[in-house]
Amino acid sequence: MGKRLTKIVTRTGDDGTTGLGDGSRTGKDSLRIAAIGDVDELNSVLGLLLTESLDDDLRAALAAIQHDLFDLGGELCIPGFENVAAQQVARLDALLAEHNATLPGLAEFIVPGGTRAAAQAHVARTVCRRAERAVVALGRAEAIRPICRHYLNRLSDLLFVVARVLNARAGSGDVLWKRDRPGTGAANPEKPRS
């Protein structure tokens, strides 16, 4: 693993480059840095979600995921380094199965919202999807292990489920998209003009 920061102001990035974990430098606008930045943002959004009042099981799961995201960031910041393990993806699969089993099936799309914690979980989900897109883009240009994509794909699904669980546990339930609401084409189709 690369060096830990001993000071924050280095001025080495003033030229628009940043250091990778292997000591090489790359542009701050590179695909690799975009992916690392999106994973870092996701971790920060999860940190915000963890400031909410959460049940112990969700708090423990999200805290572990934050550490996983540091592992993923480490893998992304050192080309060729392997830091994400299959059991980390398997843990997400187990959490998905556990929490999905407690929820009713869906017949309609969900509008992000409900409780503040659920809304924050939805924000985390969308940031996770962006991080996944950034990793996919990076993988088209450079060698990235598929497990990095797999982890983020599973995590975005889990964050959707976590938002549903948070709303269910708060007694508010899902906020469903209303297809046939007043003032929309679905509810008030226009007559064809002749």
Secondary structure, 3 states (H helix, E strand, C coil): CCCCCCCCCCCHHHHCEEECCCCCEEECCCHHHHHHHHHHHHHHHHHHHCCCCCCHHHHHHHHHHHHHHHHHHHHHHCCCCCCCCHHHHHHHHHHHHHHHCCCCCCCCCECCCCCHHHHHHHHHHHHHHHHHHHHHHHHHHCCCCHHHHHHHHHHHHHHHHHHHHHHHHCCCCCCECCCCCCCCCCCCCCCCCC
